[in-house]
């Protein structure tokens, strides 16, 4: 019998552990496909969660095995559930197939200080993620005794949402609900159930009068670190979300490269920002215009020929020669008005109307109103801008005056990002360590590291730092050399490292940008630019506090 349904994560599912297991993916890891382990097996059997099975030492049981024993105080009948598959649905993946990650440290219980080499990393599958669930059940074993009745109520627990998968279960994470139509009906009588199997859930909700603040390690600068950290101007500009996207793209192309110093980049931004605004406004004003007119040469010829106009009528039409009209209807109306009582002669004149399309530069008031609304400019400046729409230098000068009001806020955001970059060097160190590990694994794959080197930390391979080699051996001290060279495991480990490096780099940049947004860091009663710190709402921005962010 094959049972198919959908498993829904009603709270985020944590995956990973304090050692190195992270981004456990299907296949070789390159496709970044995620599934919940069906059976306890493989090299990580002592650490992993799975639906069925048991480790060789019997200490780690499958979650369904545990649930069966908790309900009935007996082992799950052998062969009853032969296989479980639980693959994440495509609709639950992010665009890059990478998910949120939580990183932290272990504290020494006596000193309450961070312990070396004891950090943890947890990948998070977001709430409401859905999995395709398949379970194979043996019909012959199901028909024995009261196994069908017991399996019914076991699956009923999953369908009621009383099932947890992954890490931090005691904190409410990993709660799952199974959406499944059972092929057999509910039993008429209950099977014997253990009196210790009761489950009690208490739900409590809180209405918070003040924001919930969560402390982060960002914003605490190490005095031993360099005073300035190299950054990319593109990242600073991307965080300025109040600036319209077309303007940001132009700025990124102009000053989006590496910056020498904060002051130098701010000076460049002060010069290029109003000029970029001016160029954009001029581009919005450059539009193709249609024009209709009476050519002067053709108007003169109307006084000659078989159906010539009288000199009196021609004198009325001549002032309209070469005058441009926005539409053919406008020319018709002007000609008829000029002819007056002889408007019936208008067709003779309209036969010579010419049409042309040319590029014109006319101030676009709608573009200016939109720009002023997004940046907080005074709309009244539109009259001055319209007068100099064809002069880039004059336009830049007017916009420079308008920009003076918003530059302090933008530069405050720049300072925040630079301060964050100076305070999160631990992320760059994590990336560097992972890149060094990746290099060592590639050397192993290429056969450039021998077993005698693996057994002796003093024999450092070429192109590897001695400290890195010792740290790598220490973190893999339980792995034998022949197991390390297993082609499938090694390829998957290399793919996992590449995935992690890509995610952490993206996560680092995203965090810096999110934490520099005023709505995530400023809880002062007077608003974003109020310099007086409210005693009610807490601390200023330079000691970083933030709201709980959800980027799913």
C-alpha positions in Angstrom: 0.0 0.0 0.0 1.3 3.5 -0.9 0.0 6.5 1.0 0.6 9.9 -0.6 -0.1 13.3 1.0 1.4 16.7 1.8 3.5 17.5 4.9 3.2 21.2 5.9 5.7 22.9 8.2 3.5 24.9 10.6 6.7 26.4 12.2 10.2 26.8 10.7 12.2 23.6 10.5 15.8 23.8 11.7 18.4 21.6 10.1 22.1 21.2 10.9 24.1 20.8 14.1 27.0 22.3 16.1 29.7 20.4 14.1 29.6 20.8 10.4 26.4 19.2 9.0 24.7 21.9 7.0 22.8 22.1 3.7 22.2 18.3 3.6 20.9 18.1 0.0 19.6 15.4 -2.2 22.0 13.9 -4.7 25.5 15.5 -4.9 24.2 18.8 -3.5 24.7 20.8 -6.7 20.9 21.1 -7.4 20.3 22.3 -3.8 17.2 20.1 -3.5 15.9 19.5 0.1 14.1 16.5 1.6 13.5 15.3 5.1 15.4 12.1 5.7 13.2 9.0 5.3 15.4 6.6 7.2 18.2 6.8 9.8 21.2 5.8 7.8 24.6 7.0 6.6 27.6 8.6 8.3 25.4 11.1 10.3 23.0 8.5 11.6 23.8 9.4 15.3 22.9 13.0 14.7 20.1 13.0 12.1 16.3 13.0 12.4 14.4 10.6 10.1 10.9 9.1 9.9 11.9 5.4 10.3 14.9 3.2 11.1 17.5 3.2 13.8 21.2 3.8 14.3 23.6 0.8 14.7 23.9 1.4 18.4 20.1 1.8 18.7 20.3 5.2 20.4 18.7 7.1 17.6 15.3 5.9 16.5 13.1 7.1 13.6 10.5 9.7 14.7 7.6 7.4 13.7 9.3 4.6 15.7 9.5 6.9 18.7 5.9 8.0 18.3 4.6 4.4 18.0 6.5 3.5 21.2 5.2 6.5 23.0 1.6 5.7 22.1 1.6 1.9 22.5 4.7 1.1 24.6 5.8 -1.4 22.0 8.2 -1.4 19.0 7.0 -0.5 15.6 6.4 -3.9 13.9 9.3 -4.8 11.6 8.4 -4.3 7.9 5.2 -2.4 8.6 6.5 0.9 7.1 9.1 0.0 4.4 9.9 3.4 3.0 9.2 7.1 3.6 10.0 9.9 1.1 9.4 13.6 1.9 10.7 16.0 -0.8 10.2 19.8 -0.7 7.8 21.1 -3.3 9.1 23.4 -6.0 6.8 26.2 -4.9 8.4 26.3 -1.5 11.9 27.0 -2.8 13.4 30.5 -2.9 14.7 31.7 -6.2 18.3 30.6 -5.6 17.3 27.5 -3.7 19.0 28.8 -0.6 17.2 29.3 2.7 17.6 31.4 5.8 20.6 30.6 8.1 21.1 31.2 11.8 24.6 31.4 13.1 25.7 31.6 16.7 28.3 30.6 19.3 28.5 28.4 22.4 29.0 30.2 25.7 31.2 28.9 28.5 28.8 28.3 31.5 31.4 29.6 34.0 32.8 32.6 32.2 29.9 33.3 29.9 32.3 33.9 27.1 32.4 32.4 23.6 34.2 29.0 23.3 36.6 28.5 20.5 35.6 26.2 17.6 32.1 25.9 19.1 29.9 27.9 16.7 26.8 26.5 15.2 24.9 27.0 12.0 21.3 26.1 11.4 19.6 26.2 8.0 15.9 27.1 8.3 13.1 25.9 6.1 10.4 28.6 6.3 7.0 28.2 7.9 4.3 26.9 5.5 6.9 25.0 3.4 5.1 22.0 1.8 6.6 18.6 1.2 5.4 15.7 -1.1 5.0 12.9 1.4 5.0 9.2 0.3 4.8 6.2 2.7 5.0 2.5 1.7 3.1 0.2 4.0 3.2 -3.6 3.9 -0.3 -5.0 3.5 0.5 -8.3 5.0 2.0 -6.8 8.2 -0.8 -4.3 8.4 -3.4 -7.1 8.5 -1.8 -8.7 11.5 -3.4 -8.2 15.0 -4.5 -4.6 15.4 -1.7 -3.0 13.4 -4.2 -1.2 11.1 -5.9 0.4 14.1 -2.6 1.5 15.6 -1.3 2.9 12.3 -4.5 4.8 11.9 -4.1 6.7 15.2 -0.3 7.1 14.5 -1.1 8.9 11.3 -3.9 10.8 13.0 -1.3 12.3 15.3 0.6 13.6 12.3 -2.6 14.9 10.7 -3.5 16.8 13.9 -0.1 18.6 13.9 1.3 16.7 16.9 4.6 15.9 15.1 8.0 17.6 15.2 11.0 17.3 12.8 14.5 18.8 13.1 16.3 20.8 15.8 14.9 23.0 18.6 11.7 21.0 18.9 11.3 22.0 22.6 11.3 25.6 21.4 8.3 25.0 19.1 10.3 24.7 15.9 9.8 21.9 13.4 6.1 21.3 14.1 4.5 19.6 11.1 1.0 18.6 9.9 0.2 15.9 7.5 -2.5 16.4 4.9 -3.5 12.9 3.9 -6.6 10.9 2.9 -6.4 7.5 4.6 -7.5 4.5 2.5 -9.0 2.7 5.5 -11.7 4.0 7.8 -11.5 4.8 11.5 -11.6 1.7 13.8 -14.7 1.1 15.8 -12.7 0.6 19.0 -9.5 2.2 20.3 -6.3 0.2 20.5 -4.7 0.0 24.0 -2.8 3.3 24.5 -0.1 4.0 27.1 -1.4 6.3 29.9 1.9 8.3 29.5 1.1 9.3 26.0 -1.0 12.3 26.8 -0.2 15.5 25.0 -1.1 18.9 26.3 -0.7 22.1 24.3 -1.2 25.6 25.8 -1.4 28.6 23.4 -0.8 32.0 24.8 -0.9 35.3 22.9 0.6 38.6 24.0 -0.3 42.2 22.9 2.9 44.2 23.1 2.7 47.9 23.9 6.3 48.5 22.9 8.4 46.9 20.1 10.3 43.7 20.9 14.0 44.4 20.7 16.5 41.7 19.9 20.2 42.3 20.4 22.6 41.5 17.6 26.4 41.3 17.4 26.5 44.0 14.7 27.4 47.5 15.8 30.1 46.4 18.3 33.4 47.4 16.8 36.6 45.7 17.8 39.2 48.4 18.5 41.9 46.1 17.2 40.3 45.9 13.7 41.2 48.5 10.9 39.4 51.8 11.3 37.9 51.4 7.8 36.7 48.3 6.0 36.8 48.1 2.2 33.3 48.2 0.8 31.5 48.4 -2.5 29.7 51.5 -3.4 27.0 49.4 -5.1 26.0 47.9 -1.7 25.7 51.4 -0.1 23.5 52.6 -3.0 21.2 49.5 -3.0 20.3 50.2 0.6 19.1 53.7 -0.3 15.6 52.4 -1.1 14.0 55.9 -1.0 15.8 56.7 -4.2 13.9 55.5 -7.3 15.3 52.4 -8.9 16.3 54.1 -12.3 18.3 56.7 -10.4 20.0 54.0 -8.2 21.0 52.0 -11.3 22.6 55.1 -12.9 24.5 55.8 -9.6 25.7 52.2 -9.3 27.2 52.5 -12.8 28.9 55.7 -11.9 30.1 55.3 -8.3 29.3 51.7 -7.5 32.9 50.4 -7.4 35.2 50.0 -4.4 35.5 53.1 -2.2 38.7 54.5 -0.8 37.2 56.2 2.2 33.9 57.2 3.6 34.5 61.0 3.2 35.8 60.5 -0.3 32.8 58.5 -1.4 30.3 61.0 0.2 32.0 63.8 -1.7 31.5 61.9 -4.9 27.9 61.2 -4.1 27.2 64.8 -3.3 28.5 65.7 -6.9 27.0 62.9 -8.8 23.6 62.5 -7.2 22.0 65.9 -8.4 23.7 65.5 -11.7 22.2 62.0 -12.1 18.8 63.4 -11.2 19.2 66.1 -13.8 20.2 63.7 -16.5 17.2 61.5 -15.7 14.8 64.4 -15.8 16.2 65.5 -19.2 15.8 61.9 -20.4 12.2 61.9 -19.3 11.7 65.2 -21.1 13.1 63.9 -24.4 10.1 62.6 -26.3 9.1 62.2 -29.9 6.5 64.9 -30.9 4.1 64.9 -33.8 3.6 68.2 -35.5 1.1 69.3 -38.3 1.7 72.6 -40.2 1.0 74.5 -43.4 4.2 74.9 -45.4 4.8 78.5 -46.4 5.7 77.6 -50.0 2.5 75.6 -50.3 0.4 78.4 -48.9 1.8 80.9 -51.5 0.7 78.5 -54.3 -2.9 78.6 -53.0 -3.3 82.0 -54.7 -2.6 80.6 -58.2 -4.2 77.9 -60.4 -7.7 77.1 -61.5 -9.2 77.1 -58.0 -7.0 79.9 -56.5 -7.9 81.6 -53.3 -8.7 85.3 -53.4 -6.0 87.7 -52.1 -8.3 88.5 -49.2 -8.6 84.9 -48.1 -4.9 84.3 -48.7 -4.1 87.1 -46.4 -6.1 85.4 -43.6 -4.3 82.1 -44.2 -0.7 83.4 -44.5 -0.2 84.0 -40.7 -0.8 80.2 -40.1 2.1 79.3 -42.5 4.8 77.1 -40.8 3.0 77.3 -37.5 3.0 73.9 -35.7 -0.1 72.3 -34.4 -0.3 69.3 -32.0 -2.9 67.5 -34.2 -4.6 67.6 -37.6 -7.9 68.6 -35.9 -6.2 71.7 -34.4 -5.1 72.7 -37.9 -8.6 72.2 -39.2 -10.1 74.4 -36.5 -7.5 77.2 -37.0 -8.1 77.3 -40.7 -11.9 77.4 -40.4 -11.6 80.1 -37.8 -9.3 82.2 -40.1 -11.6 81.8 -43.1 -14.7 82.8 -41.2 -17.8 82.9 -43.5 -15.7 81.2 -46.2 -15.1 78.1 -44.1 -16.4 76.0 -46.9 -13.0 76.7 -48.6 -11.1 75.0 -45.8 -10.7 71.7 -47.7 -8.7 73.5 -50.4 -6.3 74.7 -47.7 -6.2 71.5 -45.7 -5.0 69.5 -48.7 -1.5 71.0 -48.3 -1.2 70.2 -44.5 2.2 68.4 -43.8 3.1 66.1 -40.9 6.4 65.5 -39.3 7.8 63.7 -36.2 10.8 65.1 -34.4 12.5 64.9 -31.0 11.5 67.5 -28.6 12.5 68.4 -25.1 9.5 69.4 -23.0 9.6 69.4 -19.2 7.7 66.4 -17.8 5.7 67.6 -14.8 4.5 64.1 -13.9 8.1 62.7 -13.7 9.0 65.7 -11.5 6.0 65.2 -9.2 6.9 61.5 -8.8 10.5 62.2 -8.1 9.7 65.0 -5.6 7.2 62.7 -3.7 9.7 59.8 -3.4 12.7 62.0 -2.3 10.8 64.6 -0.3 11.6 67.6 -2.6 9.5 70.8 -2.7 7.3 70.5 -5.8 7.3 74.3 -6.2 10.9 73.9 -7.6 9.3 72.5 -10.8 8.9 76.0 -12.3 12.7 76.7 -12.0 13.5 73.3 -13.4 11.1 73.8 -16.4 12.9 77.0 -17.3 16.3 75.3 -17.6 15.3 71.8 -18.8 17.7 72.1 -21.7 20.7 73.2 -19.6 22.2 70.3 -17.7 24.5 72.5 -15.6 21.7 74.9 -14.6 19.4 71.9 -13.8 22.1 70.3 -11.7 22.5 73.5 -9.7 18.8 73.8 -8.9 18.7 70.1 -7.8 21.8 70.5 -5.7 20.0 73.0 -3.5 17.0 70.5 -3.2 19.4 67.6 -2.3 20.9 69.4 0.6 17.9 68.6 2.8 18.0 64.8 2.2 21.8 64.2 2.0 22.3 64.1 5.9 19.8 61.2 6.1 21.4 59.3 3.3 24.9 59.8 4.7 23.7 58.6 8.1 22.6 55.4 6.4 26.1 55.1 4.8 27.8 55.5 8.2 25.6 52.8 9.6 26.5 50.4 6.8 30.2 51.1 7.2 29.9 50.7 11.0 28.1 47.4 10.4 30.9 46.2 8.0 33.5 47.0 10.7 31.6 45.1 13.3 30.8 41.9 11.4 34.3 40.8 10.5 33.4 37.4 12.0 31.4 36.7 8.8 34.4 37.4 6.6 36.4 35.1 8.8 33.8 32.4 8.5 33.9 32.8 4.7 37.7 32.7 4.6 37.7 29.5 6.7 35.1 27.9 4.5 37.1 28.8 1.3 40.2 27.3 2.8 38.4 24.1 3.7 37.0 24.1 0.1 40.6 24.4 -1.2 41.8 21.4 0.9 38.9 19.3 -0.2 39.7 20.0 -3.8 43.3 19.0 -3.2 42.0 15.7 -1.7 39.8 15.2 -4.7 42.8 15.8 -7.0 44.9 13.3 -5.1 47.4 15.9 -3.9 47.2 15.0 -0.2 48.5 11.6 0.9 47.4 9.6 3.9 50.6 10.1 5.8 49.9 13.9 5.7 46.4 13.3 6.9 47.8 11.5 10.0 50.3 14.2 10.9 49.3 17.9 11.3 52.9 18.9 11.0 53.2 18.0 7.3 51.2 20.8 5.7 50.3 20.3 2.1 51.5 22.8 -0.5 49.5 26.0 -0.8 47.8 25.5 2.5 48.5 27.5 5.7 49.7 25.4 8.7 47.1 26.9 11.0 44.3 26.1 8.4 45.6 22.5 8.0 45.6 21.9 11.8 42.1 23.3 12.2 40.8 21.2 9.3 42.3 18.0 10.7 40.9 18.8 14.2 37.4 19.4 12.8 37.6 16.1 10.9 39.4 14.1 13.5 36.7 11.4 13.6 36.8 10.8 9.8 39.1 8.2 8.4 41.2 9.1 5.3 39.5 6.5 3.1 36.1 7.7 4.1 37.1 11.3 3.4 38.1 10.3 -0.2 34.7 8.7 -0.9 33.9 10.3 -4.3 30.2 10.9 -3.7 30.6 12.2 -0.1 33.6 14.5 -1.1 31.8 15.9 -4.1 28.7 16.6 -2.0 30.8 18.2 0.7 32.5 20.5 -1.9 29.0 21.5 -3.2 27.8 22.1 0.3 30.8 24.5 1.0 30.1 26.4 -2.2 26.4 26.7 -1.2 27.4 28.0 2.2 29.8 30.6 0.9 27.2 31.9 -1.6 24.6 32.1 1.1 26.7 33.7 3.7 28.0 36.4 1.3 24.4 37.2 0.2 23.2 37.0 3.8 26.0 39.4 5.0 25.1 42.0 2.3 21.4 41.7 3.0 21.9 42.0 6.7 23.9 45.2 6.4 21.3 46.7 4.1 18.4 45.7 6.3 20.0 46.9 9.5 20.8 50.3 7.9 17.1 50.9 7.3 15.7 53.4 9.8 12.5 51.3 10.4 14.6 48.4 11.7 17.0 50.3 13.9 15.3 53.5 15.2 12.8 53.3 18.0 12.9 56.8 19.2 9.6 58.5 20.0 10.5 61.6 17.9 11.1 59.7 14.7 14.1 58.9 12.6 15.9 62.2 12.7 15.2 63.1 16.3 18.5 63.5 18.1 17.0 63.3 21.6 16.8 59.7 22.7 13.6 58.5 24.2 13.9 56.8 27.6 10.8 54.9 26.8 12.0 53.2 23.6 15.6 52.6 24.3 18.9 53.3 22.7 20.3 55.2 19.7 21.2 53.6 16.4 24.9 53.2 17.0 24.1 50.4 19.5 22.3 48.3 17.0 18.9 46.9 18.0 16.4 45.6 15.5 13.0 44.2 15.0 12.6 40.5 14.3 13.0 40.3 10.5 11.2 37.8 8.3 12.9 37.5 4.9 11.0 34.5 3.7 
